[in-house]
Amino acid sequence: MTESVGQPAYQLVAADLRQKIASAEFPVGSAIPSTAALTETYGVSVTVVRAAITQLRADGLLIGRPGKGVFVRSTPATVAERAISV
């Protein structure tokens, strides 16, 4: 993963995952890769991956299901539309 000056690693991971959700590489309802797979893919620590997932959950894009995994809940565009209509 290419480091962006002044941007925490978890934000870079979150931004890439957000883009993959927006492009339907990870469609709504699908599971995202495991924490272990994401640490390997991005070359970061488990802490960084967990922080990125926490951010995307707070943004309304992901939802965790205990014992099942983390799933795509919504696209960035849908979240933005909901925010505008409120």
SVG drawing of the C-alpha trace seen along z (x, -y; Angstrom):
<svg xmlns="http://www.w3.org/2000/svg" viewBox="-35 -17 39 35">
<polyline fill="none" stroke="black" stroke-width="0.4" points="0.0,0.0 1.3,-3.4 1.6,-5.7 0.0,-9.1 1.8,-11.8 0.0,-12.8 -2.9,-10.4 -3.2,-7.5 -2.9,-4.0 -6.4,-3.0 -7.9,-5.9 -6.1,-4.7 -7.4,-1.2 -10.9,-2.5 -10.8,-4.7 -9.8,-1.7 -12.5,0.5 -15.0,-2.4 -14.0,-2.5 -14.4,1.2 -17.9,1.0 -18.8,-1.9 -17.6,0.0 -19.5,3.1 -16.3,5.2 -17.9,5.8 -21.6,5.6 -24.3,4.9 -24.9,8.1 -21.5,9.6 -18.9,10.4 -15.6,8.4 -12.4,10.4 -11.3,11.6 -9.1,9.4 -6.2,11.7 -6.7,11.5 -7.0,7.7 -3.8,7.4 -2.0,9.4 -3.5,7.5 -2.7,4.1 0.5,5.0 -0.7,3.4 -1.4,4.6 -4.6,6.1 -5.1,2.8 -5.1,0.8 -7.6,3.1 -9.9,3.1 -9.8,-0.8 -10.7,-0.9 -13.6,1.4 -14.7,-0.5 -14.7,-3.7 -16.7,-2.1 -19.2,-0.7 -19.6,-4.1 -20.2,-5.5 -23.0,-3.0 -21.3,-1.0 -20.5,2.2 -22.3,4.3 -20.8,7.0 -22.6,10.2 -21.0,12.1 -19.7,15.5 -20.4,14.8 -18.2,11.9 -18.5,8.3 -20.8,7.5 -21.5,4.6 -24.6,2.9 -24.8,0.0 -23.0,-1.9 -21.4,-5.3 -24.0,-6.8 -26.9,-5.4 -25.5,-6.7 -25.1,-10.1 -28.6,-10.1 -30.0,-9.2 -28.0,-12.0 -29.4,-14.5 -33.0,-13.4 -32.9,-13.7"/>
</svg>
